């Protein structure tokens, strides 16, 4: 579990930096695509390790926020954190729901 966590954390930070870099480009003006990318990445990570959903949200959303503030002074990127938390906890909830369904099906 420990190695898996660190590998996923590195992946989360890298993906957060990539999304943040694309979002900070002067020619990029598609907030919906950025929000969808954040949601999908954090939901996937939240489903992979649900107990650490908050870590995935901070790793991805935090990188985007810090990069946007550093490069453009864009404090509006704090919305990325909100989308990241929603995505991470949605992924964790889906994983837990399917885990409960799986246990119920096995008990029959």
C-alpha positions as CSV (number, residue, x, y, z in Angstrom):
1,X,0.0,0.0,0.0
2,X,2.8,2.4,0.8
3,X,4.5,2.1,-2.6
4,X,1.2,2.4,-4.4
5,X,0.3,5.5,-2.4
6,X,3.6,7.2,-3.3
7,X,3.4,6.3,-7.0
8,X,-0.2,7.6,-7.1
9,X,0.9,10.8,-5.4
10,X,3.7,11.4,-7.9
11,X,1.1,10.7,-10.7
12,X,-1.4,13.1,-9.1
13,X,1.2,15.9,-8.8
14,X,2.4,15.4,-12.4
15,X,-1.1,15.4,-13.8
16,X,-2.0,18.5,-11.7
17,X,1.1,20.3,-13.1
18,X,0.2,19.3,-16.7
19,X,-3.5,20.4,-16.3
20,X,-2.3,23.6,-14.6
21,X,0.3,24.3,-17.3
22,X,-2.3,23.8,-20.1
23,X,-4.8,26.0,-18.2
24,X,-2.3,28.8,-17.8
25,X,-1.6,29.1,-21.5
26,X,-2.7,32.5,-23.0
27,X,-4.5,30.8,-25.9
28,X,-6.4,28.3,-23.7
29,X,-9.9,29.5,-23.0
30,X,-11.9,26.3,-22.2
31,X,-12.7,26.2,-18.6
32,X,-15.1,23.3,-19.1
33,X,-12.5,21.0,-20.5
34,X,-10.1,21.9,-17.7
35,X,-12.8,21.2,-15.0
36,X,-13.6,17.9,-16.7
37,X,-10.0,16.9,-16.7
38,X,-9.6,17.8,-13.0
39,X,-12.8,15.9,-12.1
40,X,-11.8,12.8,-14.1
41,X,-8.3,12.6,-12.7
42,X,-9.3,13.1,-9.1
43,X,-12.3,10.8,-9.4
44,X,-10.0,8.1,-10.8
45,X,-7.5,8.6,-8.0
46,X,-10.3,8.7,-5.4
47,X,-11.7,5.4,-6.7
48,X,-8.2,3.9,-6.6
49,X,-7.5,4.7,-3.0
50,X,-10.7,6.1,-1.4
51,X,-9.2,6.6,2.0
52,X,-6.8,9.3,0.6
53,X,-9.4,11.3,-1.4
54,X,-8.3,14.5,0.2
55,X,-4.7,14.0,-0.7
56,X,-5.6,13.5,-4.4
57,X,-7.7,16.7,-4.3
58,X,-4.9,18.7,-2.8
59,X,-2.2,17.2,-5.0
60,X,-4.1,17.9,-8.3
61,X,-6.0,21.0,-7.4
62,X,-3.2,22.5,-5.3
63,X,-0.7,22.2,-8.2
64,X,-3.1,23.9,-10.6
65,X,-3.8,26.7,-8.1
66,X,-0.1,27.3,-7.3
67,X,0.9,27.2,-11.0
68,X,-1.8,29.6,-12.0
69,X,-1.0,32.0,-9.2
70,X,2.8,31.9,-10.0
71,X,2.5,32.2,-13.7
72,X,-0.5,34.6,-14.1
73,X,-1.6,35.8,-10.7
74,X,-4.9,34.0,-11.3
75,X,-6.4,33.5,-7.9
76,X,-9.7,32.4,-9.6
77,X,-8.0,29.0,-10.0
78,X,-9.0,28.3,-6.4
79,X,-12.1,26.8,-8.1
80,X,-9.9,24.0,-9.3
81,X,-9.6,22.9,-5.7
82,X,-13.4,22.8,-5.3
83,X,-13.7,20.7,-8.5
84,X,-10.8,18.5,-7.3
85,X,-12.5,17.8,-4.0
86,X,-15.8,17.0,-5.6
87,X,-14.1,14.6,-8.1
88,X,-12.0,12.9,-5.5
89,X,-14.9,12.3,-3.1
90,X,-17.2,11.3,-5.9
91,X,-14.7,8.6,-7.0
92,X,-14.3,7.4,-3.4
93,X,-18.1,7.2,-3.0
94,X,-18.5,5.2,-6.2
95,X,-15.7,2.8,-5.1
96,X,-17.4,2.3,-1.7
97,X,-20.8,1.8,-3.3
98,X,-19.5,-0.8,-5.7
99,X,-17.6,-2.4,-2.8
100,X,-20.8,-2.7,-0.8
101,X,-22.7,-4.1,-3.8
102,X,-20.0,-6.6,-4.4
103,X,-20.1,-7.8,-0.8
104,X,-23.9,-8.1,-0.9
105,X,-23.7,-10.1,-4.1
106,X,-21.1,-12.5,-2.7
107,X,-23.2,-13.1,0.4
108,X,-26.1,-14.4,-1.6
